[in-house]
Amino acid sequence: MPRENLRTEIHLSRAALASARVIAKGNRIRDVRRLVSQYGGKVSRWVKKSSAQFEVGGKRFEYHWYEHHGIGRFETKKVEVN
């Protein structure tokens, strides 16, 4: 699936969303210019968030995603934590 059409199929629970932490905002997001170009919105309103860690098969993971209030949540991915 082309990246520009990637809208997550991962459904985060309310608990996961409520416990999410902001890991970058606005210009501190490496891909913020691409996000604005691809999805719209203002640079300053984009945030990158992370879920709490969880374990699957003995490995630890967390989800990362980008959000823009009023536009939505995009590009959720599972990231292995060392």
Backbone bond lengths (Angstrom), bond angles and torsions (degrees), N, CA, C in turn:
res aa  C-N    CA-C-N  psi(-1)  N-CA   C-N-CA  omega(-1)  CA-C   N-CA-C  phi
1 M - - - 1.446 - - 1.528 108.50 -
2 P 1.318 119.45 129.69 1.461 121.13 179.58 1.519 110.80 -61.00
3 R 1.309 116.01 142.56 1.459 121.20 -176.00 1.527 112.58 -57.63
4 E 1.348 118.00 -36.85 1.458 119.80 -177.15 1.523 112.82 -65.61
5 N 1.317 117.99 -16.99 1.463 121.10 178.93 1.520 111.88 -103.71
6 L 1.325 116.74 8.91 1.458 120.90 -174.74 1.522 110.68 -78.76
7 R 1.297 115.81 102.82 1.464 122.28 171.99 1.509 103.52 -116.87
8 T 1.271 117.68 129.10 1.451 121.47 -167.51 1.527 114.48 -58.22
9 E 1.317 114.94 143.89 1.456 122.29 171.68 1.521 109.34 -102.03
10 I 1.333 116.33 -2.25 1.453 121.40 178.20 1.519 107.44 -81.87
11 H 1.314 116.83 129.87 1.457 120.80 179.37 1.520 108.49 -107.54
12 L 1.309 116.37 109.80 1.450 121.65 179.77 1.529 109.66 -82.07
13 S 1.312 116.17 138.08 1.464 120.57 179.82 1.528 110.36 -70.55
14 R 1.315 115.02 162.77 1.475 119.46 176.55 1.516 110.49 -59.26
15 A 1.330 116.55 -38.40 1.466 120.63 179.91 1.530 110.39 -64.02
16 A 1.335 117.10 -42.09 1.467 120.99 178.94 1.521 110.48 -64.15
17 L 1.325 116.84 -41.78 1.468 120.56 179.24 1.525 110.93 -68.02
18 A 1.327 116.89 -39.12 1.462 120.56 -179.12 1.518 112.04 -67.79
19 S 1.329 117.28 -31.34 1.466 120.62 -179.09 1.528 112.92 -94.20
20 A 1.329 116.79 4.32 1.469 120.92 -178.66 1.524 110.34 -63.64
21 R 1.330 114.30 148.65 1.462 118.96 175.91 1.517 109.30 -120.66
22 V 1.304 116.28 147.12 1.464 121.84 177.28 1.522 107.78 -79.96
23 I 1.338 116.07 127.41 1.471 119.30 178.88 1.526 111.85 -109.79
24 A 1.330 117.82 -11.66 1.470 121.38 174.27 1.516 108.70 -165.21
25 K 1.348 115.51 150.37 1.468 121.72 178.55 1.514 109.77 -134.82
26 G 1.333 115.53 147.47 1.459 121.70 171.65 1.517 114.35 48.96
27 N 1.324 116.15 -126.48 1.464 121.37 -176.71 1.524 114.30 -65.50
28 R 1.319 118.18 -12.53 1.471 120.86 177.31 1.532 111.96 -80.03
29 I 1.326 116.90 -8.61 1.468 121.20 174.97 1.526 107.14 -84.50
30 R 1.308 116.70 121.37 1.466 121.74 -176.77 1.526 112.62 -56.18
31 D 1.338 117.99 -38.04 1.466 122.55 -176.14 1.526 114.00 -99.75
32 V 1.318 118.83 19.67 1.466 119.93 -172.20 1.526 112.87 -62.13
33 R 1.310 119.16 -37.20 1.473 120.91 179.28 1.530 110.44 -63.75
34 R 1.332 116.44 -39.96 1.469 120.59 177.65 1.525 110.06 -65.71
35 L 1.318 116.94 -41.50 1.463 120.66 179.42 1.524 111.29 -60.59
36 V 1.318 116.51 -45.00 1.471 120.68 178.78 1.521 110.16 -63.72
37 S 1.324 116.99 -43.65 1.460 121.36 -179.94 1.531 111.33 -64.04
38 Q 1.313 116.09 -41.42 1.459 121.90 -174.65 1.527 113.64 -81.06
39 Y 1.340 117.21 -42.53 1.456 120.64 -172.92 1.529 114.14 -114.27
40 G 1.336 117.41 -17.88 1.457 121.30 -179.91 1.510 112.74 96.46
41 G 1.315 115.21 -171.27 1.454 121.16 178.41 1.521 113.11 88.70
42 K 1.319 114.55 178.46 1.465 121.95 -179.80 1.519 110.13 -94.93
43 V 1.327 116.22 143.35 1.461 122.06 178.13 1.531 110.48 -51.84
44 S 1.321 116.44 -46.49 1.461 121.25 -174.32 1.527 113.88 -65.80
45 R 1.320 118.59 -16.13 1.472 121.51 -177.62 1.531 112.98 -96.22
46 W 1.335 117.91 -6.69 1.458 121.20 177.91 1.523 109.81 -80.92
47 V 1.345 116.78 138.96 1.461 122.33 174.32 1.526 108.93 -134.92
48 K 1.324 115.35 147.93 1.461 121.04 172.53 1.515 106.04 -107.92
49 K 1.343 116.30 128.75 1.457 121.43 -176.04 1.513 111.66 -121.16
50 S 1.331 114.39 162.79 1.452 122.04 179.69 1.518 109.16 -136.78
51 S 1.326 116.13 141.92 1.460 121.01 176.18 1.527 109.53 -82.89
52 A 1.314 115.50 173.37 1.460 120.63 169.84 1.525 108.05 -66.66
53 Q 1.324 116.89 157.09 1.464 120.66 178.34 1.527 110.40 -73.36
54 F 1.345 114.70 150.69 1.456 121.09 176.24 1.519 107.72 -144.46
55 E 1.327 115.92 161.72 1.459 121.09 -176.12 1.525 110.78 -112.87
56 V 1.340 115.00 136.87 1.460 122.42 175.30 1.525 106.75 -137.87
57 G 1.317 116.97 121.01 1.455 121.25 177.19 1.519 113.57 57.02
58 G 1.325 116.77 36.28 1.456 120.49 178.36 1.521 115.10 81.69
59 K 1.315 117.73 -0.22 1.467 121.64 178.07 1.522 109.13 -111.57
60 R 1.331 116.34 150.40 1.461 121.79 -179.40 1.523 110.15 -101.45
61 F 1.329 114.38 137.19 1.462 121.78 -178.28 1.516 109.84 -135.68
62 E 1.330 115.37 166.78 1.456 123.36 166.90 1.521 106.54 -149.46
63 Y 1.316 116.18 158.71 1.460 120.70 176.09 1.520 109.15 -97.22
64 H 1.323 116.27 142.53 1.461 123.48 172.86 1.517 107.49 -121.59
65 W 1.338 116.44 145.38 1.460 120.76 177.03 1.519 109.63 -157.71
66 Y 1.330 114.91 165.65 1.461 122.55 175.97 1.518 108.20 -107.35
67 E 1.332 116.52 143.54 1.461 121.60 177.79 1.514 110.18 -135.72
68 H 1.313 114.50 147.82 1.467 121.67 171.07 1.510 105.67 -138.42
69 H 1.333 117.11 116.65 1.457 120.75 -178.74 1.529 109.51 -58.56
70 G 1.310 116.27 127.84 1.457 121.36 -179.73 1.523 113.45 95.52
71 I 1.329 116.57 -18.16 1.471 120.09 178.71 1.524 109.89 -109.84
72 G 1.326 117.09 -48.61 1.455 119.22 177.67 1.508 114.46 140.82
73 R 1.336 113.97 -168.25 1.454 124.27 -178.17 1.524 106.99 -112.37
74 F 1.335 117.04 134.47 1.459 120.88 -173.62 1.521 112.19 -137.82
75 E 1.323 115.00 152.73 1.455 124.20 168.39 1.531 113.85 55.44
76 T 1.294 116.58 53.04 1.459 121.28 176.69 1.518 109.11 -74.17
77 K 1.324 115.92 134.45 1.471 119.40 177.26 1.518 110.10 -141.31
78 K 1.322 115.75 149.65 1.461 122.19 176.64 1.522 107.23 -89.73
79 V 1.331 116.10 128.03 1.456 122.29 -176.10 1.520 108.74 -119.87
80 E 1.343 116.77 129.09 1.456 120.17 177.10 1.525 109.53 -75.58
81 V 1.327 115.76 135.61 1.457 122.18 -179.74 1.514 108.26 -105.39
82 N 1.300 116.24 131.05 1.489 119.82 -179.83 1.486 111.95 -86.97
